[in-house]
Amino acid sequence: MVLVFVVVALAVVFVIAAVVIGREATRLAAQPPRPVFDLEAAVAFVAGRLPFEVAAQLSHDDVRQLIRWHLDYFRLRGVSANGDSDVGTTAPVVVGGSETVEYLLERARQAGLEVDAPQVHAVVEHQMDYLRSIGAIGPPADDAGSDT
């Protein structure tokens, strides 16, 4: 009798586990994979796509530092919130252009890194390409001021 009870209990536990695991596997399969930012992959991606004139003047360490500062800029602007609603706004956050380049140039100046605007712009452009390629950002907004 005890043996029958143990077998039935094990069967019930197995069925419950199979249902829960199957349900979670189905739910996770329906979701797109989460983007994962790898700094070294980003450095290789960006450095490999820089124009020759820029690549000849920037080392991989320079590119790595510019990427880190660009990520800091994202954090300052509230872009790296991973979709959390604690940022306090539902309006789209627009990052790019001269404001980003000026921020990076100022950080470089403070750190003693000698770079110019075209070099920074090239790094930023290819970093954004990397972020698009891993699915971390979508296409540019059609109208940054629209509420839709």
C-alpha positions in Angstrom: 0.0 0.0 0.0 2.8 2.4 0.9 4.5 1.6 -2.4 1.4 2.5 -4.4 1.1 5.8 -2.4 4.8 6.6 -3.2 4.3 5.8 -6.9 1.2 7.9 -7.2 2.8 10.8 -5.3 5.8 10.7 -7.6 3.5 10.6 -10.7 1.6 13.6 -9.4 4.8 15.6 -8.8 6.1 14.7 -12.2 2.9 15.8 -13.9 2.9 19.1 -12.1 6.5 19.7 -12.9 6.0 18.9 -16.5 3.1 21.2 -16.8 4.9 24.1 -15.1 8.1 23.6 -17.2 6.1 23.3 -20.4 4.1 26.4 -19.7 7.3 28.5 -18.9 9.1 27.1 -21.9 6.2 28.1 -24.2 6.0 31.6 -22.6 9.8 32.2 -23.0 9.8 30.9 -26.6 7.2 33.5 -27.5 9.4 36.3 -26.2 12.3 37.8 -28.3 15.7 37.2 -26.7 16.9 40.0 -24.4 19.8 42.0 -25.9 23.1 41.5 -24.1 25.7 44.2 -24.3 29.3 42.8 -24.4 31.8 45.6 -24.1 34.6 43.7 -25.8 32.3 42.7 -28.7 31.2 46.3 -29.0 34.8 47.5 -29.1 35.7 44.9 -31.8 32.5 45.8 -33.8 33.1 49.6 -33.6 36.9 49.5 -34.2 36.5 47.2 -37.2 34.1 49.6 -38.9 35.9 52.9 -38.3 37.1 54.7 -41.4 40.9 54.2 -41.9 41.7 57.8 -40.9 39.9 57.4 -37.6 41.2 53.9 -36.9 44.7 55.0 -37.5 44.5 57.6 -34.7 42.4 55.7 -32.1 43.5 52.7 -30.2 41.2 50.0 -29.1 41.6 51.4 -25.6 40.5 54.8 -26.8 37.4 53.3 -28.5 36.6 51.3 -25.3 36.8 54.5 -23.2 34.6 56.4 -25.6 32.0 53.6 -25.6 32.1 53.5 -21.8 31.5 57.3 -21.7 28.7 56.9 -24.2 27.0 54.4 -21.9 27.4 56.8 -19.0 25.7 59.4 -21.2 22.8 57.0 -21.7 22.5 56.5 -18.0 22.5 60.2 -17.4 19.7 60.7 -19.9 17.7 57.8 -18.5 18.0 55.6 -21.6 19.4 52.5 -19.8 16.4 51.9 -17.6 15.7 48.5 -19.3 12.1 49.4 -19.8 11.4 50.0 -16.1 8.8 52.5 -15.4 10.7 54.1 -12.5 12.2 56.8 -14.8 9.0 58.8 -14.3 8.2 59.5 -17.9 6.6 57.7 -20.8 7.8 60.2 -23.4 10.6 58.9 -25.7 14.1 59.8 -24.8 16.1 61.1 -27.8 19.8 60.6 -27.7 22.2 61.6 -30.4 23.6 64.4 -32.5 25.8 67.2 -31.3 24.8 67.0 -27.6 26.2 63.4 -27.4 29.4 64.3 -29.2 29.9 67.4 -27.1 29.5 65.3 -23.9 32.0 62.8 -25.1 34.5 65.5 -26.2 34.2 67.1 -22.7 34.8 63.8 -21.0 37.8 63.1 -23.2 39.2 66.6 -22.5 38.9 66.0 -18.8 40.7 62.7 -19.0 43.4 64.0 -21.3 42.3 61.9 -24.3 43.0 63.8 -27.5 40.1 63.2 -29.9 38.2 65.4 -32.3 34.5 65.6 -33.2 34.7 63.5 -36.4 36.5 60.7 -34.5 33.9 60.8 -31.7 31.1 60.9 -34.2 32.4 57.9 -36.0 32.6 55.9 -32.8 29.1 56.9 -31.7 27.7 56.1 -35.1 29.1 52.6 -35.1 28.3 52.0 -31.5 24.6 52.8 -32.3 24.9 50.3 -35.2 26.2 47.7 -32.7 23.3 48.4 -30.4 20.8 48.0 -33.3 22.5 44.8 -34.3 22.0 43.2 -30.9 18.4 44.5 -30.7 19.1 46.9 -27.8 17.5 49.8 -29.7 14.9 50.2 -32.4 14.8 52.3 -35.5 14.9 56.1 -35.2 11.7 57.7 -34.2 9.7 59.2 -37.1 8.6 62.2 -35.0 10.3 62.7 -31.6 7.6 65.0 -30.5 4.6 62.8 -31.2 2.7 61.1 -28.4 1.9 58.0 -30.4 
